[in-house]
Amino acid sequence: MYMVMLELEEGQRKASLLPEDERLRLREQRERRVHRIYTQLRQPGAHELSEEFLPYLLVAKGKRLVSRLLPYLSHDSALQVLRAVTTHLPVLMARDSTGPDEVRAHSRPVGCSRSVGALVRTNLLSQSLPVLYPSLCQVIGGLSFTQLIRVLKEFTAALPDSKETRLYLACKNKFGISLLYALLSQGERLLSSDTPMEPSIGDFESWTDIVFQVARQLSQCSLVEPLLLPSNLLSLFCRYLDKQTVHQLEESVERSTAGCPAIPS
């Protein structure tokens, strides 16, 4: 797959220098290569649909491959990847943040050979989730309001057999909170835009509930510094919250983002 990805990127670089008929041939070739990689990443042999992409998202090399592939995918396919990341966020964050001492304390996974167990522990040492962030932000920037609500509902839902939510865990992880901020920023961007959103029934009510839920969580925990801070984040909360709560959130966010660049939204 990695060689196919390299061929895909090389063909893309050459395309602008070729005549129209050659560019058309390369475009068709590119689409076949993208489909081939995407199909393999989806793991069609997985026992459950929810396991799609997971084996590759658990390792640093797989995350880099997914990040490089995302710009070539159709919107629907890229959305599937985003939802997979959101669904598996707790395990991805846990694996990505496992330190050397914790890794050495782990025994070999049940059913794994010694070499496979060593490979798993080696990959646990790599904090590589941030490599997905730029490509996922591009995907988020293309979400409709209804698609955004669906992703945020998954993000804020309680985990199976646990009182915790992905939201709670994300607030304690650099990648997780950055992904959350990017999703909220897209919501504010859509609401501020003159472009008709065509929401589904209940979307606005769900959005309001989510904003209040996120605000409560952000005000109740010590936040980690995000990779980037969208410039429209606080203006979002001003739409819904009283001045005192907004001020508290502003102080909390500012404490966690000292030295963090703000990006236009």
HELIX and SHEET records of a PDB file:
HELIX    1   1 TYR A    2  ALA A   15  1                                  14    
HELIX    2   2 GLU A   20  LEU A   41  1                                  22    
HELIX    3   3 LEU A   49  GLU A   51  5                                   3    
HELIX    4   4 LEU A   54  LEU A   57  1                                   4    
HELIX    5   5 ALA A   60  LEU A   69  1                                  10    
HELIX    6   6 LEU A   70  TYR A   72  5                                   3    
HELIX    7   7 HIS A   75  THR A   87  1                                  13    
HELIX    8   8 LEU A   89  SER A   97  1                                   9    
HELIX    9   9 PRO A  100  ALA A  105  1                                   6    
HELIX   10  10 ARG A  114  LEU A  124  1                                  11    
HELIX   11  11 LEU A  129  LEU A  132  5                                   4    
HELIX   12  12 TYR A  133  ILE A  140  1                                   8    
HELIX   13  13 PHE A  145  THR A  156  1                                  12    
HELIX   14  14 ARG A  166  ALA A  170  1                                   5    
HELIX   15  15 LYS A  174  SER A  192  1                                  19    
HELIX   16  16 ASP A  203  GLN A  220  1                                  18    
HELIX   17  17 LEU A  233  CYS A  238  1                                   6    
HELIX   18  18 LYS A  243  SER A  256  1                                  14    
SHEET    1   A 2 LEU A 229  PRO A 230  0                                        
SHEET    2   A 2 ALA A 262  ILE A 263  1                                        
END                                                                             
